[in-house]
Amino acid sequence: MASAQEKTVPFSLDFRIYGGNSPFFLGNTAGIYKELGFSANLEGASGSAESIRRLATGTHQFGYADIQTLIEFAVANPDATPKLILPILDHSPASIMTIGGETIKSLADLKGKKIGVAANSAATKIMPVVLKLNDIPENEIEFTAVDVRIRDTMLLQREVDGVVGYDYTSVFNFIENGVKREDINILYFDQFGFDFPGNALIASQKVIDEDPELCKAVALGTARAWRATYKDTEAAIAATIAREPLLKPDVELQRIKFILETHVETDSVRQNGIGHLDPERISKGLRLMAEGFGWEKAPELADFYEAAFLPAAEELKILS
């Protein structure tokens, strides 16, 4: 329970409670947040879009969400948009996944195929950009929109030829259902020209305006929680299982290790720590998004990013 001085922060996760967002639970249980004067009231969501809407409508102060989805929201709702305050995943998990059999090796191989997509998925929203960038007509692929909860099941049951989503969500759904890791094929969007960071800590505009010190504390606590997870992944999963006991610890442990190895341990993070945004990389991504979504002009970084709350450089070196 929070003390008189400790603030309870309404915090929206990017998806359901699972290994993918386990560092935030470790932040609570390891006392990382408490030391900084707050506790996080963590709530699962259907996807990044819901997390962002929660912050925009004021039900939550902070969240974890995909940057690309945040940008799309910012373009449509410039006055209400939450802001990115700490990038976390340097490599985007957005990808196209298939299982064994006829391997889809390129975007061109998607033509004539049936691909399952989830409406609230960040990967679904950016897929048209990737196709346009590679001159692949969207109408030559049969996209089947389904609830994210059954998307991967459809591939397991061969009702679709592939799915578009986040690798660490789908891959471990497949593994949990008996699929061997070597039989899962992953095509990342950055292989086809769209290289952009993944998930980040976001804050509502209201809390940014009214409580900047809390924003600094939550950003610092988040960096420390991810560093603590890197050092002790089992502790992060134990903290998550305590909240969601029906999870399978072995699967969730594999999941968070996969995320750290694939999406956090990049050359940029080794050199700069988390939180670094390369201006050229971001500008290129924003131009491609503007073209893909048909926006009149590309957004600017300031439209969705507030850098004032970044922790000190040594706090961002989570791999050390």
Secondary structure, 3 states (H helix, E strand, C coil): CCCCCCEEEEEECCCCCCHHHHHHHHHHHCCHHHHCCEEEEEECCCCHHHHHHHHHHCCCCEEEEEHHHHHHHHHHCCCCCCEEEEECCCCCCEEEEEECCCCCCCHHHHCCCEEEEECCCHHHHHHHHHHHHCCCCHHHCEEEEECHHHHHHHHHCCCCCEEEEEHHHHHHHHHHCCCCHHHEEEEEHHHHCCCCCCEEEEECHHHHHHCHHHHHHHHHHHHHHHHHHHHCHHHHHHHHHHHCCCCCHHHHHHHHHHHHHHHHCCHHHHHHCCCCCCHHHHHHHHHHHHHHHCCCCCCCHHHCECHHHCCCHHHHCCCC
